[in-house]
Amino acid sequence: MGAGRPWRGVLVAITTPFRADLSVDFDQLQEHVSWLAAEGCHGVAPCVSMGEYRALSDDERAAVVRATVEAAPSGCAVVPGVGGYGSRQARRWAEQAAEAGAHGVLARPPDGPAARAADVVAHYREVAAVGLPVVAHNEPYDTRLDLTPDLLATVAEIDGIVAVKEVTGDVRRLHRLRDLCPHVDVLVGADDVVLELVLCGAAGWVATLPNALPRQAVRLYELCVARDLGRALPLYAELHPIFGWASRPEAVQAVKLAMECAGRFGGRCRPPCGPLSGPTADQVRRDVLRALAATAEPASEVGPG
């Protein structure tokens, strides 16, 4: 993570753990944050899509952010999502994040009906006015509004807009964004294009499958930053099948199942997200086991006594 730039490095979009009765399990949440930091991740992002923020009450959402900040050790950034119906709601969540001690926010366009360009710019101006660094979050498949490079260039004129999380998977956008607004960092938002985007200059990765495989993900990221293709490409080939789940409609369920397969607590999702089953669940398990087998550290050899 760059000094004073908490949005850089590997920032994990964390899941929200639920107990059997679907209440938030704050003990599991805080343990997960501590574990990710110990595994080398540079930060965490609670209350984004992966955290099922729409299924949380206002009190739960605020409590998740506070608990995450409390659990994050020194050097582990906390950059919560502040998605809301409109700018009033998003600004309120940004203010709550600032009060909790977060280091920045991930801000989607308005969650309501598709807004005009001027409305989107006004939305981000409201969020940025809180004073925390703002990472614009472009996920048009979910928000129904695309922060195109041209629109983002206008948004980036607002003081406090520091980066964009680009989820479309279109590698060409990075080059266009860097041309139009070179002062704004581009962050990888889709796990299955991380090598391509980091090699082309992306400054960080807001990751999802690293909820289950953080050590392997950080290793891959470091190899990409170092331009060590001889080691990065084989590792990427083994991780790519599981990374691909982050770009599918079943992403939240797949990540929680992957966590269980990797020996972590994934737990249930809140409705409307039901559990995976049948061939889909079987494929997630195979992809996780493949990644674990390919990245297992060899046992040390023991010589004769």
C-alpha positions in Angstrom: 0.0 0.0 0.0 1.4 3.4 -1.0 2.1 5.8 1.8 -1.0 8.0 2.2 -2.8 6.0 -0.6 -4.9 3.4 1.3 -6.8 2.4 -1.9 -3.6 0.8 -3.4 -2.4 -2.8 -3.1 -4.7 -5.8 -2.5 -7.9 -4.6 -1.0 -10.4 -7.4 -0.2 -14.1 -6.8 -0.7 -15.1 -8.8 2.3 -18.1 -10.9 2.9 -20.5 -10.4 5.8 -20.7 -13.5 7.9 -24.1 -14.6 9.2 -25.1 -17.0 11.9 -27.6 -19.8 11.4 -30.4 -17.4 12.2 -29.0 -14.9 9.6 -27.9 -12.4 12.2 -24.5 -10.8 11.6 -21.7 -12.7 13.3 -19.4 -9.9 14.4 -16.9 -12.2 16.0 -16.4 -14.0 12.7 -16.2 -10.7 10.9 -13.4 -9.4 13.0 -11.5 -12.7 12.9 -11.7 -12.6 9.1 -10.3 -9.1 8.9 -7.4 -9.9 11.2 -6.7 -13.1 9.2 -6.6 -11.3 5.9 -4.2 -8.7 7.2 -2.0 -11.4 8.6 -2.0 -13.1 5.2 -0.6 -10.0 3.6 -3.6 -8.1 2.3 -3.3 -4.4 2.3 -6.8 -3.5 3.2 -10.5 -4.5 3.3 -13.7 -3.1 1.9 -16.9 -3.9 3.9 -20.4 -3.2 2.8 -19.9 -3.5 -0.9 -21.9 -6.0 -3.1 -19.8 -8.9 -1.8 -20.8 -7.9 1.7 -24.5 -8.0 0.8 -25.0 -4.4 1.9 -28.5 -4.2 0.5 -29.6 -7.0 2.8 -28.3 -5.2 5.9 -30.3 -2.8 8.1 -29.0 0.7 8.6 -27.9 -0.3 12.2 -26.2 -3.5 11.0 -24.4 -1.7 8.2 -23.0 1.0 10.5 -22.0 -1.7 13.0 -20.2 -3.7 10.3 -18.0 -0.7 9.4 -17.2 0.0 13.0 -16.3 -3.6 13.8 -14.1 -3.8 10.7 -12.2 -0.6 11.7 -11.8 -2.0 15.2 -10.4 -5.3 13.9 -8.0 -3.9 11.3 -4.5 -3.7 12.5 -2.2 -0.8 11.8 -1.3 -0.7 8.1 -4.5 -2.4 7.0 -6.8 0.1 5.3 -10.6 0.1 5.7 -12.4 1.5 2.7 -16.2 0.8 3.1 -18.8 0.9 0.3 -21.2 3.8 0.6 -23.7 2.7 -2.0 -27.1 4.3 -1.6 -30.3 5.2 -3.5 -29.0 8.8 -4.0 -26.5 11.3 -2.9 -28.2 12.0 0.5 -27.9 8.4 1.5 -24.4 7.9 0.1 -23.1 11.0 1.8 -24.6 9.8 5.1 -22.8 6.5 4.8 -19.6 8.4 3.9 -20.0 10.5 7.1 -20.6 7.3 9.1 -17.4 5.8 7.6 -15.4 8.9 8.6 -16.8 8.9 12.1 -15.8 5.2 12.4 -12.2 5.9 11.4 -12.2 4.5 7.8 -9.5 5.5 5.4 -11.6 6.1 2.3 -14.8 5.0 0.7 -15.9 3.1 -2.4 -18.7 5.0 -4.0 -21.1 3.6 -6.6 -23.3 5.8 -8.8 -26.8 6.2 -7.4 -28.6 2.9 -6.8 -31.9 4.3 -8.0 -33.2 4.8 -11.5 -30.4 5.5 -14.1 -29.3 9.0 -13.5 -28.2 11.7 -16.0 -24.5 12.5 -16.3 -25.0 15.8 -14.4 -26.8 13.9 -11.6 -23.9 11.4 -11.3 -21.4 14.3 -11.0 -23.5 15.9 -8.3 -23.7 12.6 -6.5 -20.0 12.2 -6.3 -19.5 15.9 -5.3 -21.7 15.2 -2.3 -19.8 12.1 -1.3 -16.4 13.8 -1.8 -17.5 16.8 0.4 -17.2 14.5 3.5 -13.4 14.7 3.1 -12.4 11.0 2.8 -10.7 9.8 -0.4 -13.3 8.5 -2.8 -12.9 5.5 -5.1 -15.5 5.6 -7.8 -17.0 2.1 -8.2 -18.0 1.2 -11.8 -20.1 -2.0 -11.9 -22.7 -1.3 -14.6 -24.0 -4.9 -14.6 -25.3 -4.2 -11.1 -26.0 -0.5 -11.0 -27.5 -0.2 -14.6 -25.3 2.9 -15.0 -21.9 2.9 -16.7 -19.2 5.2 -15.5 -17.7 5.5 -19.0 -14.2 6.9 -19.3 -15.6 10.2 -20.6 -18.1 10.5 -17.7 -15.4 9.4 -15.2 -13.1 12.1 -16.5 -15.7 14.7 -15.5 -16.2 13.1 -12.1 -12.4 13.0 -11.6 -12.4 16.8 -11.7 -13.9 16.8 -8.2 -11.4 17.2 -5.4 -11.2 13.9 -3.5 -11.9 11.5 -6.3 -8.7 9.5 -6.2 -9.4 6.2 -8.1 -11.9 4.1 -10.0 -12.6 0.5 -9.3 -13.2 -0.9 -12.9 -15.4 -4.0 -12.9 -16.3 -4.3 -16.6 -13.3 -6.5 -17.4 -12.6 -4.4 -20.5 -8.8 -4.0 -20.4 -9.0 -1.2 -23.0 -10.7 1.1 -20.5 -7.6 1.4 -18.4 -5.7 3.0 -21.3 -8.5 5.4 -22.0 -8.9 6.3 -18.4 -5.2 6.9 -18.0 -5.3 9.1 -21.1 -8.3 11.2 -19.9 -7.6 11.5 -16.2 -4.0 10.4 -15.4 -4.2 11.7 -11.9 -6.8 9.0 -11.0 -5.7 5.5 -10.1 -7.3 2.6 -11.9 -8.0 -0.4 -9.6 -8.8 -3.9 -10.8 -12.4 -4.7 -10.0 -12.7 -8.1 -11.7 -10.4 -10.9 -10.4 -10.1 -12.7 -13.7 -8.3 -9.7 -15.4 -5.9 -8.9 -12.6 -2.7 -9.9 -14.4 -3.6 -8.0 -17.6 -4.6 -4.8 -15.8 -1.7 -4.7 -13.2 0.8 -5.3 -16.0 -0.7 -2.3 -17.8 -0.4 -0.1 -14.8 -3.4 -0.6 -12.5 -2.4 0.7 -9.0 -4.4 -1.8 -6.9 -6.9 -4.6 -6.8 -10.3 -4.7 -5.1 -10.5 -8.4 -4.9 -13.2 -10.9 -4.0 -11.9 -14.5 -4.2 -9.0 -13.6 -1.9 -11.6 -13.9 0.9 -10.7 -17.6 0.5 -7.2 -17.5 -1.0 -5.5 -14.3 0.2 -1.9 -15.6 0.4 -2.1 -16.9 -3.1 -3.7 -13.7 -4.4 -1.1 -11.4 -2.7 1.7 -13.5 -4.2 0.2 -13.2 -7.7 -0.2 -9.5 -7.3 3.4 -9.0 -6.2 4.6 -11.0 -9.1 2.5 -8.9 -11.5 3.8 -5.7 -10.0 7.4 -7.0 -10.4 6.6 -7.9 -14.0 7.8 -11.5 -13.2 5.8 -13.2 -15.9 7.8 -16.4 -15.6 6.2 -17.1 -12.3 3.1 -15.0 -12.5 1.6 -16.7 -15.6 1.7 -20.3 -14.3 0.2 -19.2 -11.0 -2.5 -17.1 -12.8 -3.4 -20.1 -14.9 -4.1 -22.2 -11.9 -6.1 -19.5 -10.0 -8.0 -18.2 -13.0 -10.8 -20.7 -12.9 -11.7 -19.8 -9.3 -11.2 -16.1 -10.0 -13.8 -16.3 -12.8 -16.6 -16.8 -10.3 -16.2 -13.2 -9.1 -17.7 -12.0 -12.4 -20.8 -14.3 -12.3 -24.2 -13.6 -10.9 -23.6 -16.2 -8.2 -20.4 -14.4 -7.0 -21.4 -13.9 -3.4 -22.5 -17.5 -2.9 -19.5 -18.8 -4.8 -17.1 -16.8 -2.6 -18.7 -18.0 0.6 -18.6 -21.6 -0.6 -14.9 -21.2 -1.7 -14.2 -20.0 1.8 -15.7 -23.1 3.3 -13.7 -25.3 0.9 -10.5 -23.5 1.9 -11.2 -24.2 5.6 -12.6 -20.8 6.5 -16.1 -19.7 7.7 -18.2 -18.7 4.7 -21.7 -19.3 6.0 -25.0 -18.5 4.5 -26.2 -15.6 2.4 -29.2 -13.6 3.2 -32.2 -13.8 0.8 -32.5 -13.3 -2.1 -29.2 -15.1 -2.5 -29.8 -18.8 -2.0 -27.1 -21.5 -1.5 -25.3 -23.0 -4.5 -26.1 -26.7 -5.2 -25.6 -29.4 -7.8 -23.1 -29.0 -10.7 -22.5 -25.3 -9.9 -21.4 -26.0 -6.3 -19.4 -29.0 -7.5 -17.5 -26.8 -10.0 -16.7 -24.2 -7.3 -15.3 -27.0 -5.1 -13.1 -28.4 -8.0 -11.8 -24.9 -8.8 -10.9 -24.2 -5.2 -9.2 -27.6 -4.7 -7.2 -27.0 -8.0 -6.0 -23.7 -6.7 -5.1 -25.0 -3.3 -3.2 -28.0 -4.8 -1.3 -25.8 -7.3 -0.2 -23.4 -4.6 0.5 -25.8 -1.8 4.0 -25.4 -0.3 6.0 -28.6 -0.6 6.7 -30.4 2.7 10.3 -29.9 3.9 12.4 -32.9 3.4 13.7 -34.6 6.5 17.2 -36.1 6.3 18.4 -39.2 8.1 18.7 -38.9 11.8 
